[in-house]
Amino acid sequence: MPSTDPFARFGEVPLFSLTSSVMIDGGSLAAAQYGAGAGGQDVSPDLHWTGFPAETKSFALTVYDPDAPTGSGFWHWALFNIPAETTSLPTGAGAENSVLLPAGAVVMPNEGRAPTFIGAGPPPGTGTHRYQFVLHALDVADLGVDPQATPAVMGFNVHFHTLARAVLEATGVAGGADA
């Protein structure tokens, strides 16, 4: 059976658990997780994780749509330096200047160049999109990435420090917030 880990081609690492009360792995996004322009609310879902290595020093989270019609995908949210003692993010933690994020967490600009969670908005005619919520357990407390860099630059650095990862993938379609 093929791996459900979108990073498996870079080398296997142990997997741990990432869950949400509003979506299940392989299920559909909730209406609130769609973008405001797509009938949603641009609200980041609650996320909870368990089973990561004891030697974890921090976490990095990305939300990515590999099916966006861009040739390079679409980054919806990226953050790093999430403290190792953190095991969840509440609903709405992805709002701009959110007080719901743990101290020290660094939010990077998304594809719209805003340091927030941006909801799904698949264009009509582009089929079903996958939204990959990927949490990396890292062996460093401070990833040392410029907060104004791109999520791809963060991902490059994360690759060399990943102890384990968790993947929660939900799907979305054009008009999905109104379905």
C-alpha positions as CSV (number, residue, x, y, z in Angstrom):
1,M,0.0,0.0,0.0
2,P,1.4,3.5,-0.9
3,S,2.3,5.8,2.0
4,T,-0.2,8.4,3.0
5,D,2.7,10.6,4.0
6,P,3.3,13.3,1.3
7,F,6.9,13.5,2.4
8,A,7.7,9.8,2.2
9,R,9.8,10.2,-0.9
10,F,12.3,12.2,1.2
11,G,12.9,9.3,3.6
12,E,10.6,7.6,6.0
13,V,10.3,9.0,9.6
14,P,8.0,7.7,12.3
15,L,4.4,9.0,12.2
16,F,2.4,10.3,15.1
17,S,-1.3,11.3,15.4
18,L,-2.9,14.6,14.3
19,T,-6.7,15.0,14.7
20,S,-9.4,17.7,14.6
21,S,-12.9,17.8,15.9
22,V,-14.1,19.3,12.6
23,M,-12.5,17.0,10.0
24,I,-11.3,13.4,9.7
25,D,-8.4,12.1,7.6
26,G,-9.7,11.7,4.0
27,G,-12.9,13.5,4.8
28,S,-14.2,16.9,3.6
29,L,-13.3,20.3,5.0
30,A,-15.9,22.0,7.1
31,A,-17.5,25.1,5.7
32,A,-15.6,27.4,8.1
33,Q,-12.3,26.1,6.7
34,Y,-13.1,27.5,3.2
35,G,-12.0,31.0,2.3
36,A,-14.4,34.0,2.7
37,G,-14.4,34.4,-1.1
38,A,-15.6,30.7,-1.4
39,G,-18.5,31.0,1.1
40,G,-16.4,30.1,4.2
41,Q,-14.9,32.0,7.1
42,D,-11.1,31.5,6.8
43,V,-11.1,29.8,10.2
44,S,-8.3,27.4,11.1
45,P,-9.5,24.2,12.6
46,D,-8.6,22.9,16.0
47,L,-5.7,20.5,15.9
48,H,-4.6,18.0,18.5
49,W,-1.5,15.7,18.4
50,T,-0.1,12.7,20.4
51,G,2.5,10.1,20.1
52,F,5.4,12.3,19.0
53,P,9.0,11.5,20.1
54,A,10.1,12.4,23.6
55,E,13.1,14.2,22.2
56,T,11.0,16.7,20.3
57,K,12.2,20.3,20.9
58,S,9.6,22.1,18.7
59,F,7.0,21.6,16.0
60,A,6.4,23.1,12.6
61,L,3.0,23.1,10.9
62,T,2.1,23.5,7.2
63,V,-1.3,23.5,5.4
64,Y,-0.8,22.9,1.7
65,D,-2.9,22.3,-1.3
66,P,-0.9,20.3,-3.9
67,D,-3.8,20.3,-6.3
68,A,-4.0,24.1,-6.8
69,P,-3.7,25.0,-10.5
70,T,-0.4,26.8,-10.1
71,G,2.2,24.2,-10.9
72,S,3.6,24.7,-7.4
73,G,0.6,24.1,-5.1
74,F,-0.7,26.6,-2.6
75,W,0.4,27.3,0.9
76,H,-2.5,28.1,3.2
77,W,-0.7,28.4,6.5
78,A,2.8,27.8,7.9
79,L,4.2,28.2,11.3
80,F,7.3,27.0,13.2
81,N,8.9,27.2,16.7
82,I,5.7,25.8,18.2
83,P,7.0,24.8,21.7
84,A,7.5,21.1,22.4
85,E,5.1,21.2,25.3
86,T,2.2,22.3,23.0
87,T,-0.1,19.5,22.0
88,S,-3.0,21.4,20.4
89,L,-4.0,24.5,18.6
90,P,-7.6,25.9,19.1
91,T,-10.1,26.8,16.4
92,G,-9.2,30.2,15.0
93,A,-5.5,30.1,16.1
94,G,-4.7,31.0,12.5
95,A,-6.2,34.5,12.7
96,E,-3.9,37.4,12.1
97,N,-2.1,38.4,15.3
98,S,-3.8,35.6,17.1
99,V,-3.4,35.4,20.9
100,L,-4.4,31.7,20.6
101,L,-1.0,30.7,19.4
102,P,1.6,29.6,21.9
103,A,4.3,32.1,22.9
104,G,7.3,31.8,20.5
105,A,5.4,30.4,17.5
106,V,6.3,32.1,14.3
107,V,3.7,32.5,11.5
108,M,4.9,32.8,8.0
109,P,3.1,34.6,5.1
110,N,0.7,32.4,3.1
111,E,0.3,32.6,-0.7
112,G,-1.6,35.9,-0.2
113,R,1.5,37.2,1.7
114,A,-0.5,37.4,5.0
115,P,0.6,35.8,8.2
116,T,-2.7,34.0,8.7
117,F,-4.6,30.8,7.8
118,I,-6.3,31.3,4.5
119,G,-9.2,28.9,3.8
120,A,-9.8,26.7,0.8
121,G,-11.1,28.1,-2.5
122,P,-10.8,25.6,-5.3
123,P,-11.6,27.2,-8.6
124,P,-14.5,25.6,-10.6
125,G,-13.4,23.0,-13.0
126,T,-10.3,22.0,-11.0
127,G,-11.7,18.9,-9.3
128,T,-11.2,17.8,-5.7
129,H,-8.3,19.4,-3.9
130,R,-6.4,17.8,-1.0
131,Y,-5.6,20.0,2.0
132,Q,-2.6,18.5,3.8
133,F,-2.2,19.5,7.4
134,V,1.3,18.3,8.3
135,L,2.9,18.7,11.7
136,H,6.6,18.0,12.0
137,A,8.3,17.1,15.3
138,L,11.7,18.7,15.2
139,D,15.0,18.2,16.9
140,V,15.6,22.0,17.4
141,A,13.8,24.5,19.5
142,D,14.4,27.3,17.1
143,L,14.3,26.5,13.4
144,G,16.2,29.8,12.6
145,V,14.2,30.7,9.4
146,D,13.5,34.3,8.4
147,P,9.8,34.8,9.3
148,Q,9.3,36.6,5.9
149,A,10.7,33.7,3.9
150,T,8.3,31.4,2.1
151,P,6.8,28.2,3.5
152,A,8.8,26.3,0.9
153,V,12.0,27.7,2.5
154,M,10.7,26.7,5.9
155,G,10.0,23.2,4.5
156,F,13.5,22.9,3.2
157,N,14.9,23.6,6.7
158,V,12.3,21.4,8.4
159,H,13.4,18.5,6.2
160,F,16.8,18.3,7.9
161,H,15.3,18.5,11.5
162,T,12.3,16.2,11.3
163,L,12.2,13.4,14.0
164,A,8.6,12.4,13.1
165,R,5.5,13.8,11.4
166,A,1.7,13.7,11.5
167,V,-0.5,14.1,8.4
168,L,-4.2,15.0,8.4
169,E,-5.6,15.4,4.9
170,A,-9.0,16.7,4.1
171,T,-10.6,17.5,0.7
172,G,-12.4,20.4,-0.8
173,V,-14.2,21.3,-4.0
174,A,-15.4,24.5,-5.7
175,G,-18.6,25.6,-3.9
176,G,-17.9,23.1,-1.0
177,A,-18.6,25.7,1.7
178,D,-22.2,26.0,0.4
179,A,-22.8,22.3,0.0
